[in-house]
Amino acid sequence: MGRVAGPGKADLGILFDPTSVAIVGASEDPGKLGSHVMRSLLNGGYKGALYPVNPKRGEVMGMPSYPSLSKIPGEVDLCVMVLPAERILGQIRSCISKGVKGVVLATSGFKEVDDPRGEALQAEVGKMATEAGIPIVGPNTFGLVNRHADLNASFTPEFGLLKKGGVSLVSQSGGMCHLVAFLSMRSGIGFSKIVGLGNRCNMDFGDLIRYLHGDPATKVIALYMEGIDDPRPMMEEARRCNGSKPVIAYKVGSSTVGDSASRSHTGSMAGDHLAYRGAFRQAGILAVEGTEELLDAAKALAMCPLPQGPGVAVVTGQAGPAMAACDVCEREGLRVVRFTSETQRKIYALLPPFSLRDNPVDMGPAWYNMAALKGVIEAAIEDNGVHSVLLLMTYASANAGLAEGLVCMLGDERWQKPVVACMTAPPGVWDGEIERLEGMGALVNLPTPERAARAAAALWKARSLMASPVPVRTMGP
Amino acid sequence: MGRVAGPGKADLGILFDPTSVAIVGASEDPGKLGSHVMRSLLNGGYKGALYPVNPKRGEVMGMPSYPSLSKIPGEVDLCVMVLPAERILGQIRSCISKGVKGVVLATSGFKEVDDPRGEALQAEVGKMATEAGIPIVGPNTFGLVNRHADLNASFTPEFGLLKKGGVSLVSQSGGMCHLVAFLSMRSGIGFSKIVGLGNRCNMDFGDLIRYLHGDPATKVIALYMEGIDDPRPMMEEARRCNGSKPVIAYKVGSSTVGDSASRSHTGSMAGDHLAYRGAFRQAGILAVEGTEELLDAAKALAMCPLPQGPGVAVVTGQAGPAMAACDVCEREGLRVVRFTSETQRKIYALLPPFSLRDNPVDMGPAWYNMAALKGVIEAAIEDNGVHSVLLLMTYASANAGLAEGLVCMLGDERWQKPVVACMTAPPGVWDGEIERLEGMGALVNLPTPERAARAAAALWKARSLMASPVPVRTMGP
């Protein structure tokens, strides 16, 4: 069960930015994965050369098809394989002859099956590729995605619909990549890279973290883990990110049944949950406890400057959501601070008496007043005790113009401290404005006050985990 | 600060099913709440008589307007008031003369403001209405909604877009009612009644719980609470529901700042959070810790039969989501049981070898096989150790037809045990099929595996809190 040595210093960039991709097992039959991979690459807008390989066809989906890898006229950077397991070893040999630089091995039937031959085959594939310096994603993976290169080397074309952004996800489960993607389509999270590690025959979390650490398009590294044989390389690579790029991890397998499922799923023990938690903390990895928490934290970390302390100002249109958020703030280590008298004076001047003008600040009857809202947020941000702002605004018929007003009012302005918002409205009503506010870098929006508070807390936790002070940077998508 | 005595045995049904509604302060000016209330009632499809009252106008939004309540020719069951606070006392007198049976008092400027005159005014209004036997919702409320009567007596027309169903929400915060409504529009939760209690001048949680307990359209009572002066009547009414109708509560105000916000917000102390938790348990109220948890539990309780034990079977298309769900199951008191050998035999016969066929059951390569999926679910449901089923299916291009297949396969069949699902797909892809599956009563769908597991756990917790065994009922929307 020992981990096969990784591909060493192999340039993983070629996996994500290939100039050409061969699809071994390309097909038009919708019952075959090869057809879905073809559609992913064709519909995704990939600009490089595509070479379908299928000895039985002259063309596949309107593209000339090649009988074998060796017959492809040009160079092949990335090879996606969707053939039965028993044919993979021969194809890896062909990849080596052809000088292929990276492989996505979507095929299953390796270490995850209940048959020792699967494990033996995987070991042989891994050894051969490693000796040739070829990194393999998989086997038993859905594939990989690089949104910034319009590359969808997976069997699910819908990954091409994801927004582009700064989150990169490395996952031990393809199912979780799909879940995360579909949730993200509803909440505006932008992705850089997504990789399903599958059975990790010669690449593991550590290799990907090392690569993503150096990848300028990746603002935050998000991990979904079930358990790995030797977590040390991963922890070391994560520790190297410390101080420059946040790493967050959702580790499942705390339950006894989950543990046995993991063993079958990707051929590894889920291991001791508590030991992982301790190791994460030492490596500066922010541990989260659910899919949505992973996504919310990743979104905030990719889009916000890091706060320099736990002080939070809560600016709200309604008292109820603010109370819910304050509970979470306090539970998660943020402090709803008392404003300085200077800040208090500024806010008192902006709001009518009888509204709640301490922290939380209830805009109450002044929620239609954009200048007052902007003034309150600015006053809070200028307060030295405030390190981040929670902005909670729930739609009502009487404040329908609030989101548009905020867009107009803010212009290109960017705040030096994170503004984590929960602006909620009926579907379709504020969606465009919220997208614009996020695109402008004015704020990051979460679906509930509690999740906004938890994301704000994640920003401060991530900052606390970092060893050295980080330079203040402005917000940006 | 003592609680004004409630309206006693007044029939609260008249608030939710009035044959006529007067709007005192009706307006066409979009800057006035009176215009939003008019739109709510007109657009909501309310079938009863509407009487706008505005002495300055002959008509409002195409309807004849009356100079005062007394000039209205017919009887007035419900009166919605959106006038400034100083004019309310006179209008309550008019209501009494006219024989109005219930009032929604949207006006603010009462106990919630930092001026003793507000509190005094509220006490007077409450006393007068109580002596006349008139229940008042408010003051300082957004209003009330009865989806089954197409009645939207609130200042937010969008409540009329909510799906009809079995959840009734009683909330101390209008902001939270809005938040809950907008979240629900994205997740298919169906409502019966929604009430913003506001300052509770002569009606409190206890009165509403008593009414909803006897309301056949309400399957589950959901409470959002900040804190009340005397929780005993509420706890007593909730205890009376025990064994017949689930009551769930989200209580905020655990933080010290939240506590002071609550005092200002609805004029009451948030009180001791832990004391509330204990009282909830004694009263058989299921306590939840967030807006989404409240909604998820309410949705499941409104749509599913209650499980008779903690045993859960996990049927999944992908191992990762199942592991995440199993962690939550175990943490929340469910047991991922070992199947009987009989069940195991049935499942082995349905699935290919090499897939994970114990609990969790990974459909793996058989995810396109609807007969196998149905057979596995049925085998699990027939297992005496299984009390509920978690069904986790994530879309991939290769299983796109799964949701439709499930709809066709199930027909009108209903299972005797709850099936809590997490079927996820890109927006728009499976939405219609999931709605049909929920409408058929086949399952209840939640957005993540963790939330599905937590909702399944809430079903069992709600069952555990009930004093006596409940009859098995089939699922239904």
Interface residues (C-beta under 8 A of the other chain):
Chain A: L33 H36 R39 S40 S108 G109 V113 D114 D115 F142 F155 T156 P157 E158 L161 S171 Q172 S173 G174 G175 M176 H178 L179 A181 F182 L183 M185 R186 Y224 E226 Y250 V252 G253 S254 S255 T256 V257 G258 S260 A261 S262 S264 H265 T266 A270 G290 T291 E292 V314 T316 G317 Q318 A319 G320 P321 A322 M323 A324 C326 D327 V328 C329 E330 R331 V336 P353 F354 L356 D358 N359 P360 D362 P365 T394 Y395 A396 S397 A398 T424 A425 P426 P427 V429 P447 T448 P449 E450 R451
Chain B: L33 H36 R39 S40 S108 G109 V113 D114 D115 F142 F155 T156 P157 E158 L161 S171 Q172 S173 G174 G175 M176 H178 L179 A181 F182 L183 M185 R186 Y224 E226 Y250 V252 G253 S254 S255 T256 V257 G258 S260 A261 S262 S264 H265 T266 A270 G290 T291 E292 V314 T316 G317 Q318 A319 G320 P321 A322 M323 A324 C326 D327 V328 C329 E330 R331 V336 P353 F354 L356 D358 N359 P360 D362 P365 T394 Y395 A396 S397 A398 T424 A425 P426 P427 V429 P447 T448 P449 E450 R451
